[in-house]
Amino acid sequence: MASGKAIDLVKNELPVNEESVVFSGDLRTGLVLVDIVNGFCTVGAGNLAPRVPDKQISGMVDESIQLAKVFCEKKWPVFAFLDSHHPDVLEPPYPPHCIIGTDESNLVPDLQWLENESNVTLRRKDCIDGFLGSFENDGSNVFVDWVKTHQIEVIVVVGICTDVCVLDFVCSTLSARNRGYLKPLKDVIVYSGGCATFDLPLHVAKDIPGALAHPQELMHHVGLYMAKSRGAIVVSEVSFTPSKK
């Protein structure tokens, strides 16, 4: 684990300055869930799953569940990525994970109800970047079509890993927005409490050939910082105005 002093130094030198956001329904808002699957979140579920209960990951799952419930109650659009790989197609530098047809590639148990919600679009992807993983063979893009179909102006992004799949998706989405491919999308919001990453301390990584150390708290912060540096809005609080009766 990175020392507290090292983490504090990075946070002081690279501050994120998180905001808060209140959704009133005035702007068409969509929720994007990134890879909240067993293979990344459920203890012992696979090569890239946590080996022991992980506070940051379980907190991310809980926050994502609460957001998903609100969005579904309001019938606001939800888009969920599920990491899903063919067994004969590797994804270096990672070991085999989330193989199609296994429970690893399925939503965590407390989110599986999403599969029956009419406002939810599920997308199985076989690469780190969900934006790229949304392309079909004919060149169309399921995520782009989702934004345009629902005329989404703001997306809220949660999931795992903050500095890997979440960050790559956010960066590609921002680039596509800037190029005019995602009209009418305006803002990409990353909710920090709804994101998490994995922990691979240096002393453990040293014994794994080819592995890089990945201190959880530090890399979570770096992921948020990089997302904000690319143009995302990073928030620590998400709330909703009461529905009008």
C-alpha positions as CSV (number, residue, x, y, z in Angstrom):
1,M,0.0,0.0,0.0
2,A,1.3,3.5,-0.9
3,S,2.2,5.5,2.2
4,G,-0.2,8.1,3.5
5,K,2.4,10.7,3.0
6,A,2.8,9.8,-0.6
7,I,-0.9,9.8,-1.3
8,D,-1.3,13.2,0.5
9,L,1.5,14.6,-1.6
10,V,-0.1,13.6,-4.8
11,K,-3.5,14.9,-3.7
12,N,-2.0,18.2,-2.7
13,E,0.0,18.6,-5.9
14,L,-2.8,17.2,-8.2
15,P,-6.0,18.3,-6.5
16,V,-9.3,17.2,-8.1
17,N,-11.5,19.7,-6.3
18,E,-14.7,17.7,-6.6
19,E,-18.1,19.4,-7.0
20,S,-21.7,18.4,-6.1
21,V,-24.6,18.1,-8.6
22,V,-28.3,18.3,-8.2
23,F,-30.5,16.7,-11.0
24,S,-33.8,18.4,-11.5
25,G,-34.8,16.7,-14.8
26,D,-34.4,20.0,-16.7
27,L,-31.6,18.4,-18.7
28,R,-32.0,14.9,-20.2
29,T,-29.7,12.8,-18.0
30,G,-28.5,9.3,-18.5
31,L,-26.6,6.9,-16.2
32,V,-23.7,4.8,-17.5
33,L,-22.6,1.8,-15.4
34,V,-19.1,0.5,-16.3
35,D,-18.3,-3.2,-15.7
36,I,-20.1,-3.7,-12.4
37,V,-19.7,-7.4,-12.9
38,N,-18.8,-10.3,-10.7
39,G,-15.4,-10.7,-12.3
40,F,-14.3,-7.3,-11.0
41,C,-16.5,-6.9,-7.9
42,T,-17.4,-10.2,-6.2
43,V,-14.9,-11.6,-3.9
44,G,-13.1,-14.7,-5.3
45,A,-15.1,-14.6,-8.6
46,G,-12.1,-14.6,-11.0
47,N,-8.5,-13.6,-11.8
48,L,-9.3,-9.9,-11.5
49,A,-11.9,-10.1,-8.7
50,P,-10.9,-8.9,-5.2
51,R,-9.5,-11.7,-3.1
52,V,-10.9,-10.3,0.2
53,P,-13.8,-7.9,0.9
54,D,-12.8,-4.5,-0.4
55,K,-14.3,-1.3,1.1
56,Q,-13.8,0.9,-1.9
57,I,-15.3,-1.7,-4.4
58,S,-18.2,-2.5,-2.1
59,G,-18.9,1.2,-1.6
60,M,-18.9,1.7,-5.4
61,V,-21.4,-1.1,-5.9
62,D,-23.7,0.3,-3.2
63,E,-23.6,3.8,-4.6
64,S,-24.2,2.5,-8.1
65,I,-27.2,0.5,-7.0
66,Q,-28.7,3.5,-5.3
67,L,-28.3,5.7,-8.4
68,A,-29.6,2.9,-10.7
69,K,-32.7,2.6,-8.5
70,V,-33.4,6.4,-8.7
71,F,-32.9,6.5,-12.5
72,C,-35.2,3.5,-13.0
73,E,-37.9,5.0,-10.7
74,K,-37.8,8.1,-12.9
75,K,-37.6,6.0,-16.1
76,W,-34.4,7.9,-17.1
77,P,-32.1,6.1,-19.5
78,V,-29.5,3.7,-18.2
79,F,-26.6,2.2,-20.1
80,A,-24.7,-0.7,-18.6
81,F,-21.4,-2.1,-19.9
82,L,-20.6,-5.7,-19.0
83,D,-17.0,-6.8,-19.6
84,S,-17.3,-10.1,-21.6
85,H,-14.4,-11.8,-23.4
86,H,-14.1,-14.8,-25.8
87,P,-11.8,-17.4,-24.2
88,D,-9.5,-17.5,-27.2
89,V,-9.1,-13.7,-27.4
90,L,-6.6,-12.4,-24.8
91,E,-6.5,-8.8,-23.5
92,P,-2.8,-8.2,-22.5
93,P,-1.5,-7.3,-20.0
94,Y,-4.4,-8.8,-18.1
95,P,-4.9,-12.5,-17.4
96,P,-8.1,-14.2,-18.7
97,H,-11.2,-12.7,-17.1
98,C,-14.9,-12.2,-17.5
99,I,-15.3,-15.0,-20.1
100,I,-18.6,-15.0,-21.9
101,G,-20.9,-17.6,-20.6
102,T,-19.5,-17.5,-17.1
103,D,-20.9,-15.7,-14.1
104,E,-17.8,-13.5,-14.1
105,S,-19.3,-11.5,-17.0
106,N,-22.7,-11.0,-15.4
107,L,-23.8,-8.1,-13.3
108,V,-23.3,-8.4,-9.6
109,P,-26.3,-10.1,-7.9
110,D,-27.7,-6.8,-6.5
111,L,-27.8,-5.2,-10.0
112,Q,-29.2,-8.1,-12.0
113,W,-32.7,-6.7,-11.7
114,L,-31.6,-4.1,-14.3
115,E,-31.9,-6.8,-17.0
116,N,-35.7,-6.5,-16.7
117,E,-36.0,-2.7,-16.7
118,S,-37.4,-1.2,-19.9
119,N,-35.2,2.0,-19.6
120,V,-31.9,0.0,-19.4
121,T,-29.6,-0.9,-22.3
122,L,-27.0,-3.6,-21.7
123,R,-23.9,-3.8,-23.7
124,R,-21.4,-6.6,-23.5
125,K,-17.9,-5.4,-24.5
126,D,-14.7,-7.2,-25.2
127,C,-12.2,-4.4,-24.7
128,I,-11.2,-1.9,-22.0
129,D,-12.8,1.1,-23.7
130,G,-16.6,0.8,-23.7
131,F,-16.9,3.5,-26.4
132,L,-14.8,1.4,-28.8
133,G,-16.6,-1.7,-27.5
134,S,-19.9,-0.3,-28.6
135,F,-19.1,-0.4,-32.3
136,E,-20.9,-2.9,-34.5
137,N,-19.6,-4.6,-37.6
138,D,-21.5,-2.2,-39.8
139,G,-19.7,0.8,-38.2
140,S,-22.7,1.9,-36.0
141,N,-22.1,2.5,-32.3
142,V,-24.7,1.4,-29.7
143,F,-23.6,4.0,-27.2
144,V,-23.8,6.8,-29.7
145,D,-27.2,5.6,-30.8
146,W,-28.4,5.5,-27.2
147,V,-27.3,9.1,-26.6
148,K,-29.0,10.3,-29.8
149,T,-32.2,8.2,-29.4
150,H,-32.8,9.6,-25.9
151,Q,-31.4,13.1,-26.7
152,I,-29.2,12.9,-23.7
153,E,-27.5,16.1,-22.6
154,V,-25.7,14.9,-19.5
155,I,-24.3,11.5,-18.5
156,V,-23.3,10.3,-15.0
157,V,-20.5,7.7,-15.1
158,V,-19.9,5.1,-12.3
159,G,-18.1,1.8,-12.2
160,I,-14.8,0.0,-12.1
161,C,-11.9,0.6,-12.6
162,T,-11.6,4.4,-12.1
163,D,-8.3,4.6,-13.9
164,V,-8.8,1.9,-16.5
165,C,-12.2,1.1,-18.1
166,V,-14.0,4.2,-16.6
167,L,-11.2,6.6,-17.6
168,D,-10.8,5.2,-21.1
169,F,-14.6,5.4,-21.7
170,V,-14.8,8.9,-20.4
171,C,-11.8,10.1,-22.5
172,S,-13.2,8.6,-25.7
173,T,-16.7,10.0,-25.0
174,L,-15.3,13.5,-24.4
175,S,-13.3,13.3,-27.6
176,A,-16.4,12.2,-29.5
177,R,-18.4,15.0,-27.9
178,N,-15.8,17.5,-28.8
179,R,-15.8,16.3,-32.4
180,G,-19.6,16.7,-32.6
181,Y,-20.4,12.9,-32.8
182,L,-22.5,12.8,-29.7
183,K,-25.0,15.7,-30.0
184,P,-26.8,16.8,-27.9
185,L,-24.4,15.5,-25.1
186,K,-22.9,18.4,-23.2
187,D,-21.5,17.2,-19.9
188,V,-19.8,14.0,-18.7
189,I,-20.0,13.7,-15.0
190,V,-17.9,11.2,-13.0
191,Y,-19.2,10.4,-9.5
192,S,-16.2,9.6,-7.4
193,G,-18.1,7.6,-4.7
194,G,-19.6,5.5,-7.5
195,C,-16.2,4.5,-8.8
196,A,-13.5,2.2,-7.6
197,T,-10.3,0.4,-8.7
198,F,-8.3,-2.6,-7.6
199,D,-5.4,-2.8,-5.2
200,L,-2.1,-4.4,-6.0
201,P,0.6,-3.3,-3.5
202,L,4.2,-3.1,-4.6
203,H,5.3,-5.9,-2.3
204,V,2.7,-8.2,-4.0
205,A,3.4,-7.0,-7.6
206,K,7.1,-7.8,-7.2
207,D,6.3,-11.5,-7.1
208,I,4.1,-11.5,-10.2
209,P,6.1,-11.6,-13.5
210,G,5.3,-8.5,-15.6
211,A,2.9,-7.0,-13.0
212,L,2.9,-3.3,-12.1
213,A,2.2,-2.0,-8.7
214,H,-1.3,-0.5,-8.4
215,P,-2.0,1.1,-5.0
216,Q,-5.7,1.5,-4.9
217,E,-6.3,4.9,-3.2
218,L,-3.6,6.5,-5.2
219,M,-4.7,5.2,-8.6
220,H,-8.3,6.0,-7.9
221,H,-7.3,9.6,-7.3
222,V,-5.1,9.6,-10.4
223,G,-8.0,8.3,-12.5
224,L,-10.3,11.0,-11.3
225,Y,-7.6,13.6,-11.9
226,M,-7.0,12.4,-15.4
227,A,-10.8,12.4,-16.2
228,K,-11.1,16.0,-14.9
229,S,-8.0,17.0,-16.9
230,R,-9.7,15.8,-20.1
231,G,-12.9,17.8,-19.4
232,A,-15.1,15.6,-17.2
233,I,-16.9,17.1,-14.2
234,V,-15.9,15.1,-11.1
235,V,-18.4,15.2,-8.3
236,S,-18.5,13.8,-4.8
237,E,-22.2,14.3,-4.2
238,V,-25.2,13.5,-6.3
239,S,-28.7,14.5,-5.4
240,F,-32.1,14.9,-7.0
241,T,-34.8,17.5,-6.6
242,P,-38.1,16.0,-5.2
243,S,-40.5,14.9,-7.9
244,K,-43.4,17.2,-8.5
245,K,-46.7,15.8,-7.4
